[in-house]
């Protein structure tokens, strides 16, 4: 069924109606503005509730006489676009916001009432020819209605508006309430807390309808679906004329919180936290672990625990550190941990043979470390030095991801140091460069070679920098990235600064050997390509039969291939010959000139 209703690039088509300017003959004056939080407007098909006062002109210049007012009774409800009100109101009300009071001035064609309004008590009147109408309208509320399948078979009505701004998207998980009523109002199905992933087809052939309904909803919004089409909501029973009420209770935000983004730590937010702030390095964190489960929510024997720790100090396992750093106060989440390490199993008393574990976490509260001002240079250097020592401790313990984050916090703390005193500024820069180098070492351990190269570059960009460690670690990163030429260059720079550097000599030999092997493979590939091209060229020539008689033309010169054919033959010959010539001799010439150039550089000019 989903294929019957194709979606746009974002997952769903736009169900909103475009807004058009009012035509000549209809003008609007806002008497009372709507609240600043009311920015939505009704659209065609919505059920609108208004109070209005209607007047028409009786003289020229016009004086207006009131002929109807809903203020004396109940508000008037109608559906936009059904011709139930004056044509000018059909055009004007979609420009209003909830709570807005506006006055519309209309010519006779736009102001004459039609349909139900014409038959309302007190609305029968005689209108002078060429009369002008005034409508004072207050937009009280409306229920948004959408034709989900564009054929009138499923109509969505918003019964209660939601909160916030987030709406679920395709492949996101939500928690919803579902109530299905049969045509005789009997309850066919009722579920309070149902977890559902958009696009999962868990509702059978009604999945496309449910997805289209959910995609525009906000948290705590209630929608009613009037389904005239026969639908099966996953129970194997198809019925039509169903009334389906969907309540969007939560939008689960799923995020990869692992350091290397390898999906080893997946956090699913099930209760949204307060505000936007999350714990930073050095924050005091109060984290509750409420439950533990394995193998698709198979609960383990576990007792709730409350952990108090300083973020970044390594007092809890890395998985809990990374999860807490991404949570807001009051947030509740389920953390999926693949291959939990020994520290996590030991601290939470988990079995040793678990391939993955699901932990229910709740961030009770946290307190950020005291902020330092721009002028507190000495205090910043002291704090940065302390966090560097914490990072070094993590590095020695093999917790390289934790170490990187500590070193990163130091470099961020010392971003602006030019206004420090000379002595403090010198210490700050030295500390910052040391942490960048240590970051590179951690990235190399984690095999994150591109990040290691960037960290080294930040150090080497400093004028007159001749840091052997930075050059060598960048050479290691280039080797990991298979940039053998750059690795060779950096190794030679290291040896120029330190001729006895054994590690650089070993890496240089490895890079040279790897480059030769890469050249050998490239040459073989190019040779096979040229051979294949030559073979194809030969196969295109049709063999001449030995028994075929040779026809000799006695008169006139032999017919040539023509200008176009001659050009084609020349280009084809160049295309086959030139690559073979270049690729066969490139390595020889490059090696010859490189040897002369490097030999001249080492021995000096002359």
C-alpha positions as CSV (number, residue, x, y, z in Angstrom):
1,X,0.0,0.0,0.0
2,X,2.9,2.4,0.7
3,X,3.8,2.2,-3.0
4,X,0.3,3.6,-3.9
5,X,1.1,6.9,-2.2
6,X,4.7,8.0,-3.1
7,X,6.5,10.3,-0.8
8,X,8.7,13.3,-1.5
9,X,12.4,13.6,-0.8
10,X,11.8,14.4,2.9
11,X,9.7,11.3,3.3
12,X,6.2,12.9,2.8
13,X,4.4,15.3,0.6
14,X,3.5,18.8,1.8
15,X,-0.1,18.7,3.0
16,X,-0.3,22.5,3.6
17,X,-2.1,24.9,1.4
18,X,-0.3,27.9,-0.2
19,X,-1.3,31.3,1.0
20,X,-2.4,33.8,-1.7
21,X,-2.8,37.6,-1.4
22,X,-6.4,39.0,-1.1
23,X,-7.9,40.0,-4.5
24,X,-9.2,43.4,-5.4
25,X,-12.5,43.8,-3.8
26,X,-11.4,42.4,-0.4
27,X,-9.3,44.4,2.1
28,X,-8.3,43.6,5.6
29,X,-7.6,45.7,8.7
30,X,-6.3,44.0,11.9
31,X,-8.1,45.4,14.9
32,X,-6.4,43.1,17.5
33,X,-3.2,41.2,16.9
34,X,-2.9,37.5,17.8
35,X,-0.5,36.4,20.5
36,X,3.2,36.1,19.5
37,X,3.0,32.3,20.0
38,X,0.1,32.0,17.5
39,X,1.8,31.8,14.1
40,X,-0.3,29.0,12.5
41,X,-3.1,29.8,10.2
42,X,-6.1,27.7,9.0
43,X,-6.2,26.2,5.6
44,X,-8.8,25.0,3.2
45,X,-10.6,21.9,4.7
46,X,-10.2,22.9,8.3
47,X,-13.1,23.2,10.7
48,X,-13.1,26.9,11.8
49,X,-14.9,28.5,14.8
50,X,-15.4,32.2,14.6
51,X,-17.5,35.1,16.1
52,X,-18.4,37.7,13.5
53,X,-20.5,40.8,13.0
54,X,-21.9,41.5,9.5
55,X,-22.9,44.9,8.1
56,X,-23.8,46.3,4.8
57,X,-23.8,49.9,3.4
58,X,-27.2,51.7,3.0
59,X,-26.1,55.1,1.7
60,X,-23.5,56.7,-0.4
61,X,-21.1,57.7,1.1
62,X,-21.6,54.5,2.9
63,X,-23.1,54.2,6.4
64,X,-23.2,50.6,7.5
65,X,-26.2,48.7,9.1
66,X,-25.6,45.6,11.1
67,X,-27.7,42.7,9.9
68,X,-26.3,39.8,11.8
69,X,-24.0,39.1,14.9
70,X,-23.0,35.8,16.4
71,X,-22.0,37.6,19.6
72,X,-25.5,37.2,20.9
73,X,-25.3,33.4,20.7
74,X,-22.9,30.5,20.0
75,X,-19.9,30.9,17.8
76,X,-20.3,29.9,14.2
77,X,-18.5,26.7,13.0
78,X,-18.0,25.8,9.4
79,X,-15.5,24.1,7.0
80,X,-13.3,26.3,4.9
81,X,-13.6,25.8,1.2
82,X,-17.1,24.3,1.3
83,X,-19.0,27.5,0.2
84,X,-20.7,27.9,3.6
85,X,-19.7,31.5,4.1
86,X,-19.3,34.6,1.9
87,X,-16.6,34.3,-0.7
88,X,-14.6,37.1,0.8
89,X,-14.5,35.3,4.2
90,X,-13.3,32.1,2.5
91,X,-10.4,34.1,1.2
92,X,-9.8,36.3,4.3
93,X,-10.0,33.8,7.2
94,X,-6.9,31.8,6.0
95,X,-4.9,34.9,6.5
96,X,-5.8,35.1,10.3
97,X,-4.2,33.6,13.4
98,X,-5.8,32.3,16.5
99,X,-7.1,35.1,18.7
100,X,-6.9,37.7,15.9
101,X,-9.7,40.2,15.4
102,X,-9.9,41.7,11.9
103,X,-12.3,43.7,9.8
104,X,-12.8,42.8,6.1
105,X,-14.3,45.3,3.6
106,X,-15.8,43.6,0.5
107,X,-17.7,44.5,-2.6
108,X,-21.0,42.9,-3.3
109,X,-19.7,39.9,-5.2
110,X,-17.4,38.9,-2.3
111,X,-19.6,39.9,0.6
112,X,-22.9,38.3,-0.3
113,X,-23.6,35.3,2.0
114,X,-24.4,31.9,0.7
115,X,-25.3,28.5,1.9
116,X,-26.0,27.9,5.6
117,X,-25.3,31.5,6.6
118,X,-28.0,32.7,4.3
119,X,-30.6,30.7,6.1
120,X,-29.5,31.7,9.6
121,X,-32.0,33.5,11.8
122,X,-31.8,37.2,11.4
123,X,-29.7,37.0,8.2
124,X,-32.6,37.5,5.7
125,X,-32.3,41.0,4.4
126,X,-32.5,43.1,1.3
127,X,-29.2,44.4,0.0
128,X,-29.1,47.6,-2.0
129,X,-27.5,47.2,-5.4
130,X,-23.8,47.9,-5.3
131,X,-23.7,47.7,-1.5
132,X,-20.4,47.3,0.4
133,X,-20.0,44.7,3.2
134,X,-18.1,44.9,6.5
135,X,-17.3,41.7,8.4
136,X,-15.7,42.0,11.8
137,X,-14.3,38.5,12.5
138,X,-12.6,36.9,15.5
139,X,-10.9,33.6,14.9
140,X,-11.5,31.6,18.0
141,X,-10.1,28.2,17.0
142,X,-9.9,25.6,14.2
143,X,-9.4,21.9,13.8
144,X,-6.9,21.2,11.1
145,X,-8.2,18.7,8.6
146,X,-6.0,17.0,6.0
147,X,-6.8,14.6,3.2
148,X,-3.9,12.2,3.8
149,X,-4.3,10.1,0.6
150,X,-5.6,12.9,-1.6
151,X,-8.7,10.9,-2.5
152,X,-11.0,11.7,0.4
153,X,-10.7,8.2,1.8
154,X,-8.7,9.1,4.9
155,X,-9.3,12.5,6.6
156,X,-7.1,13.6,9.5
157,X,-8.5,16.1,12.1
158,X,-6.4,17.6,14.8
159,X,-8.4,17.3,18.0
160,X,-5.8,18.6,20.4
161,X,-2.7,20.6,19.5
162,X,0.8,19.4,20.6
163,X,3.6,21.2,22.2
164,X,7.2,22.1,21.1
165,X,8.4,22.1,17.6
166,X,9.8,18.6,16.9
167,X,7.9,16.3,14.6
168,X,8.8,12.7,13.8
169,X,10.4,11.8,10.5
170,X,10.8,8.6,8.5
171,X,12.7,5.8,10.4
172,X,12.3,7.6,13.7
173,X,10.7,5.8,16.7
174,X,7.8,7.1,18.6
175,X,5.5,6.2,21.5
176,X,1.8,6.6,20.7
177,X,-1.7,5.8,22.0
178,X,-4.0,4.1,19.6
179,X,-7.8,3.7,19.7
180,X,-9.8,2.2,16.9
181,X,-13.6,2.3,16.8
182,X,-15.9,0.3,14.4
183,X,-18.8,2.0,12.6
184,X,-21.1,0.9,15.5
185,X,-18.7,2.7,17.9
186,X,-17.4,-0.6,19.3
187,X,-13.8,-0.5,20.4
188,X,-11.8,-2.8,18.1
189,X,-8.3,-2.0,19.5
190,X,-6.9,0.2,22.3
191,X,-3.2,0.5,23.2
192,X,-1.8,3.1,25.6
193,X,2.0,3.0,25.1
194,X,2.8,1.5,21.7
195,X,6.4,1.9,20.4
196,X,6.4,2.3,16.6
197,X,9.0,3.1,14.0
198,X,7.8,5.2,11.0
199,X,8.3,3.2,7.8
200,X,8.4,-0.2,9.6
201,X,5.1,-1.4,8.1
202,X,4.0,-2.8,11.5
203,X,0.5,-1.7,10.9
204,X,0.1,-3.7,7.7
205,X,-1.4,-1.9,4.8
206,X,-2.5,0.9,7.1
207,X,1.2,1.8,7.8
208,X,1.3,4.5,5.1
209,X,-1.7,6.1,6.6
210,X,-0.3,6.1,10.1
211,X,3.1,7.4,8.9
212,X,1.5,10.3,7.0
213,X,-0.6,11.1,10.1
214,X,2.4,11.0,12.5
215,X,4.9,13.0,10.3
216,X,3.3,16.3,10.9
217,X,2.3,15.8,14.6
218,X,3.9,17.3,17.7
219,X,4.4,15.8,21.1
220,X,1.0,15.3,23.0
221,X,-1.0,16.0,19.8
222,X,-4.2,14.1,19.3
223,X,-5.5,13.3,15.8
224,X,-8.7,11.6,14.6
225,X,-8.6,9.6,11.3
226,X,-11.9,9.1,9.5
227,X,-11.1,6.1,7.3
228,X,-13.6,5.3,4.6
229,X,-11.1,3.0,2.8
230,X,-10.8,-0.6,3.9
231,X,-7.7,-0.8,6.1
232,X,-6.0,-3.5,8.1
233,X,-4.1,-2.2,11.2
234,X,-2.0,-5.3,11.5
235,X,-4.7,-7.6,12.9
236,X,-5.5,-9.3,9.7
237,X,-9.0,-7.8,9.6
238,X,-9.9,-5.3,6.9
239,X,-12.7,-2.8,7.7
240,X,-13.9,0.5,6.4
241,X,-15.6,3.5,8.1
242,X,-13.2,3.3,11.1
243,X,-12.6,6.1,13.5
244,X,-8.9,6.0,14.6
245,X,-7.6,8.2,17.4
246,X,-3.8,8.6,17.5
247,X,-2.0,10.3,20.4
248,X,1.6,11.1,20.0
249,X,3.1,10.7,23.5
250,X,6.8,10.8,22.8
251,X,9.3,11.2,20.0
252,X,12.3,9.0,20.6
253,X,15.5,10.6,19.6
254,X,18.1,8.0,18.6
255,X,21.7,9.0,18.5
256,X,25.2,7.4,18.2
257,X,27.1,8.7,21.2
258,X,30.2,6.5,20.7
259,X,33.5,8.4,20.2
260,X,34.3,6.9,16.8
261,X,30.6,6.9,15.7
262,X,30.8,3.2,15.1
263,X,27.3,2.5,16.6
264,X,28.8,0.8,19.6
265,X,26.8,3.1,21.8
266,X,23.3,4.0,20.7
267,X,21.2,6.3,23.0
268,X,17.5,6.4,22.6
269,X,15.8,9.3,24.4
270,X,12.5,8.2,25.9
271,X,11.8,11.2,28.1
272,X,12.9,14.6,27.0
273,X,15.0,16.6,29.4
274,X,14.9,20.2,30.5
275,X,16.4,23.0,28.5
276,X,19.4,22.6,26.2
277,X,22.4,22.4,28.5
278,X,24.4,19.1,28.9
279,X,27.3,18.3,31.3
280,X,30.7,19.5,30.2
281,X,34.2,18.4,31.2
282,X,34.6,18.7,35.0
283,X,30.8,18.8,35.8
284,X,29.5,17.1,38.9
285,X,27.0,14.5,37.6
286,X,24.2,12.5,39.3
287,X,23.2,9.6,37.1
288,X,20.7,6.9,37.9
289,X,20.9,3.5,36.3
290,X,17.3,2.1,36.7
291,X,17.4,-1.2,34.8
292,X,19.5,-3.5,32.6
293,X,18.3,-5.8,29.9
294,X,19.8,-8.1,27.3
295,X,18.7,-9.8,24.1
296,X,15.9,-7.5,23.0
297,X,14.7,-6.2,26.3
298,X,15.1,-9.5,28.3
299,X,15.4,-8.0,31.8
300,X,18.4,-8.9,33.9
301,X,18.4,-9.1,37.7
302,X,19.4,-5.5,38.5
303,X,19.0,-3.1,41.4
304,X,18.7,0.7,40.7
305,X,22.0,2.5,41.3
306,X,22.8,6.2,41.6
307,X,26.3,7.2,40.5
308,X,27.9,10.5,41.5
309,X,31.0,11.4,39.6
310,X,33.0,14.2,38.0
311,X,32.6,14.2,34.2
312,X,35.8,13.3,32.5
313,X,37.7,12.0,35.5
314,X,37.2,8.4,34.6
315,X,35.3,7.4,37.7
316,X,32.8,5.5,35.7
317,X,33.1,3.4,32.5
318,X,33.5,5.2,29.2
319,X,30.0,4.1,28.0
320,X,28.4,5.9,30.9
321,X,30.6,9.0,30.5
322,X,29.7,9.4,26.8
323,X,26.0,8.9,27.4
324,X,25.9,11.3,30.3
325,X,27.7,14.0,28.3
326,X,24.8,13.9,25.8
327,X,21.9,14.1,28.2
328,X,19.9,17.0,29.6
329,X,18.7,17.4,33.2
330,X,15.7,15.1,33.8
331,X,16.2,13.2,30.6
332,X,15.6,9.4,30.5
333,X,17.2,7.3,27.9
334,X,17.9,3.7,27.0
335,X,21.6,3.1,26.1
336,X,22.5,0.1,23.9
337,X,26.0,-1.0,24.5
338,X,27.6,-3.4,22.1
339,X,30.3,-5.7,23.5
340,X,30.4,-4.1,27.0
341,X,33.9,-3.9,28.4
342,X,35.2,-5.4,31.6
343,X,34.9,-2.1,33.6
344,X,31.2,-1.8,32.8
345,X,30.5,-5.4,33.6
346,X,32.4,-5.2,36.8
347,X,30.8,-1.9,38.1
348,X,27.2,-3.1,37.2
349,X,27.7,-6.8,38.0
350,X,26.7,-7.9,34.5
351,X,27.3,-11.4,33.1
352,X,30.5,-11.9,31.2
353,X,29.0,-13.4,28.0
354,X,26.7,-10.6,27.0
355,X,27.1,-9.5,23.3
356,X,25.1,-6.3,24.1
357,X,23.3,-4.8,27.0
358,X,20.5,-2.2,27.3
359,X,20.8,0.2,30.2
360,X,17.9,2.6,31.3
361,X,19.6,5.8,32.4
362,X,18.1,8.9,34.0
363,X,20.2,12.1,34.5
364,X,19.0,13.3,37.9
365,X,21.0,16.5,37.9
366,X,24.4,18.0,37.2
367,X,26.4,21.1,38.1
368,X,28.9,22.7,35.7
369,X,32.4,23.6,36.8
370,X,32.8,27.3,37.7
371,X,33.3,29.5,34.6
372,X,36.5,31.5,34.2
373,X,36.5,35.0,32.8
374,X,38.7,36.3,29.9
375,X,41.1,38.0,32.3
376,X,41.7,35.0,34.5
377,X,44.7,33.7,32.6
378,X,46.6,32.1,35.5
379,X,43.5,30.3,36.7
380,X,42.9,29.0,33.1
381,X,46.4,27.7,32.8
382,X,46.2,26.0,36.2
383,X,42.8,24.3,35.3
384,X,44.2,23.3,31.8
385,X,47.3,21.8,33.4
386,X,45.1,19.8,35.8
387,X,42.9,18.5,33.0
388,X,46.0,17.6,30.9
389,X,47.2,15.4,33.7
390,X,43.8,13.7,33.8
391,X,44.2,13.0,30.1
392,X,47.7,11.7,30.5
393,X,46.4,9.3,33.1
394,X,43.7,8.1,30.7
395,X,46.3,7.6,28.0
396,X,48.5,5.4,30.2
397,X,45.4,3.4,31.1
398,X,44.6,2.8,27.4
399,X,41.4,5.0,27.5
400,X,42.4,6.9,24.5
401,X,39.0,8.3,23.6
402,X,38.6,9.8,27.1
403,X,42.1,11.2,26.9
404,X,41.3,12.9,23.6
405,X,38.3,14.7,25.1
406,X,40.4,15.9,28.1
407,X,43.1,17.3,25.7
408,X,40.4,18.8,23.6
409,X,39.0,20.6,26.7
410,X,42.4,22.1,27.3
411,X,42.8,23.4,23.8
412,X,39.3,24.9,23.9
413,X,40.0,26.5,27.3
414,X,43.2,28.1,25.9
415,X,41.8,29.3,22.5
416,X,42.4,33.0,23.2
417,X,45.7,33.7,25.0
418,X,47.1,36.7,23.3
419,X,45.8,39.1,26.1
420,X,47.6,37.1,28.8
421,X,50.8,38.3,30.4
422,X,54.0,37.2,28.6
423,X,54.9,34.5,31.1
424,X,51.4,33.1,31.3
425,X,50.9,33.3,27.6
426,X,54.1,31.3,27.0
427,X,52.9,28.6,29.4
428,X,49.5,28.5,27.8
429,X,50.9,28.1,24.3
430,X,53.3,25.4,25.3
431,X,50.5,23.6,27.1
432,X,48.2,23.9,24.1
433,X,50.8,22.5,21.7
434,X,51.5,19.6,24.0
435,X,47.9,18.7,24.2
436,X,47.6,18.8,20.4
437,X,50.5,16.5,20.1
438,X,49.0,14.2,22.7
439,X,45.7,14.3,20.8
440,X,47.6,13.1,17.7
441,X,49.1,10.2,19.7
442,X,45.6,9.2,20.9
443,X,44.2,9.4,17.4
444,X,47.0,7.2,16.1
445,X,46.1,4.6,18.7
446,X,42.5,4.7,17.7
447,X,43.5,4.5,14.0
448,X,41.8,7.9,13.3
449,X,44.6,9.0,11.0
450,X,42.9,12.0,9.4
451,X,42.2,13.5,12.8
452,X,45.8,12.8,13.9
453,X,47.1,14.6,10.8
454,X,45.0,17.7,11.6
455,X,46.3,17.8,15.2
456,X,49.9,17.7,13.9
457,X,49.2,20.4,11.4
458,X,48.0,22.8,14.1
459,X,51.3,22.4,15.8
460,X,53.4,22.7,12.7
461,X,51.6,25.8,11.5
462,X,53.3,27.8,14.2
463,X,56.1,29.9,12.7
464,X,59.6,28.5,13.1
465,X,58.2,25.3,14.5
466,X,60.7,22.4,14.1
467,X,58.9,19.8,16.3
468,X,60.2,16.3,15.7
469,X,57.3,14.6,17.4
470,X,54.8,16.5,15.3
471,X,56.6,15.6,12.1
472,X,57.0,12.0,13.0
473,X,53.3,11.6,14.1
474,X,52.2,13.3,10.9
475,X,54.3,10.8,9.0
476,X,52.6,8.0,10.9
477,X,49.2,9.4,10.0
478,X,50.2,9.7,6.3
479,X,51.3,6.1,6.4
480,X,48.0,5.1,7.8
481,X,46.2,7.0,5.1
482,X,48.5,5.3,2.5
483,X,49.9,8.7,1.4
484,X,53.4,7.1,1.1
485,X,55.0,10.1,-0.7
486,X,54.0,12.5,2.0
487,X,55.2,10.0,4.6
488,X,58.6,9.7,3.0
489,X,58.9,13.5,2.9
490,X,58.1,13.9,6.6
491,X,60.4,11.1,7.6
492,X,63.3,12.8,5.8
493,X,62.5,16.0,7.5
494,X,62.6,14.2,10.9
495,X,66.0,12.7,10.0
496,X,67.4,16.1,9.0
497,X,66.5,17.3,12.5
498,X,67.5,14.1,14.3
499,X,69.8,11.8,12.3
500,X,69.7,9.1,14.9
501,X,66.0,8.7,15.1
502,X,65.5,4.9,14.7
503,X,61.7,5.1,14.5
504,X,61.9,7.5,11.6
505,X,64.4,5.3,9.8
506,X,62.2,2.2,10.2
507,X,59.1,4.1,9.1
508,X,61.0,5.5,6.1
509,X,62.0,2.0,4.9
510,X,58.4,0.8,5.3
511,X,57.1,3.8,3.4
512,X,59.6,3.3,0.5
513,X,58.7,-0.4,0.3
514,X,55.0,0.4,0.3
515,X,55.5,3.0,-2.4
516,X,57.4,0.5,-4.6
517,X,54.7,-2.1,-4.1
518,X,52.0,0.5,-5.0
519,X,54.0,1.5,-8.1
520,X,54.3,-2.1,-9.1
521,X,50.6,-2.7,-8.8
522,X,49.8,0.5,-10.7
523,X,52.1,-0.5,-13.5
524,X,50.6,-3.9,-13.8
525,X,47.1,-2.4,-13.9
526,X,48.1,0.1,-16.6
527,X,49.8,-2.6,-18.6
528,X,46.7,-4.8,-18.5
529,X,44.6,-1.8,-19.5
530,X,46.8,-1.1,-22.5
531,X,46.9,-4.7,-23.4
532,X,43.2,-4.9,-23.3
533,X,42.9,-1.8,-25.5
534,X,45.3,-3.2,-28.0
535,X,43.5,-6.5,-28.1
536,X,40.2,-4.9,-28.6
537,X,41.7,-2.9,-31.5
538,X,43.0,-6.1,-33.1
539,X,39.7,-7.9,-32.7
540,X,37.8,-5.2,-34.5
541,X,39.7,-6.0,-37.7
542,X,37.9,-8.6,-39.8
543,X,40.3,-11.4,-41.0
544,X,40.7,-11.7,-44.7
545,X,40.0,-15.2,-46.1
546,X,43.0,-16.9,-47.9
547,X,40.7,-18.1,-50.6
548,X,39.1,-14.8,-51.2
549,X,40.3,-13.4,-54.6
550,X,42.1,-10.1,-54.7
551,X,40.4,-7.6,-56.9
552,X,42.8,-5.2,-58.6
553,X,41.5,-2.0,-59.9
554,X,43.1,-1.1,-63.2
555,X,41.7,2.4,-63.5
556,X,42.0,5.3,-61.2
557,X,43.7,5.6,-57.9
558,X,42.7,3.4,-54.9
559,X,40.0,4.9,-52.7
560,X,41.4,6.3,-49.5
561,X,39.7,6.1,-46.1
562,X,38.5,9.7,-46.3
563,X,39.2,12.6,-44.1
564,X,37.0,11.6,-41.1
565,X,38.3,8.0,-41.2
566,X,41.9,9.2,-41.4
567,X,41.5,11.5,-38.4
568,X,39.8,8.6,-36.5
569,X,42.7,6.3,-37.2
570,X,45.2,8.8,-36.1
571,X,43.4,9.6,-32.8
572,X,43.0,5.9,-32.1
573,X,46.7,5.2,-32.7
574,X,47.7,8.0,-30.4
575,X,45.2,6.9,-27.8
576,X,46.7,3.3,-27.8
577,X,50.4,4.3,-28.2
578,X,50.8,7.3,-25.9
579,X,49.6,5.8,-22.6
580,X,51.7,2.7,-23.1
581,X,54.8,4.9,-23.8
582,X,54.1,7.2,-20.8
583,X,53.3,4.5,-18.2
584,X,56.1,2.3,-19.3
585,X,58.8,4.9,-18.9
586,X,57.3,7.2,-16.2
587,X,58.7,5.3,-13.3
588,X,62.2,5.1,-14.9
589,X,62.5,8.8,-15.6
590,X,60.9,9.9,-12.3
591,X,63.3,7.6,-10.3
592,X,66.3,8.9,-12.3
593,X,65.6,12.6,-11.8
594,X,64.6,12.1,-8.2
595,X,67.8,10.3,-7.4
596,X,69.8,13.1,-9.0
597,X,67.8,15.8,-7.3
598,X,68.0,14.3,-3.8
599,X,71.7,13.4,-4.3
600,X,72.4,17.0,-5.2
601,X,70.4,18.3,-2.2
602,X,72.3,16.1,0.2
603,X,75.7,16.8,-1.2
604,X,75.2,20.5,-1.6
605,X,75.5,22.7,-4.7
606,X,78.2,21.9,-7.2
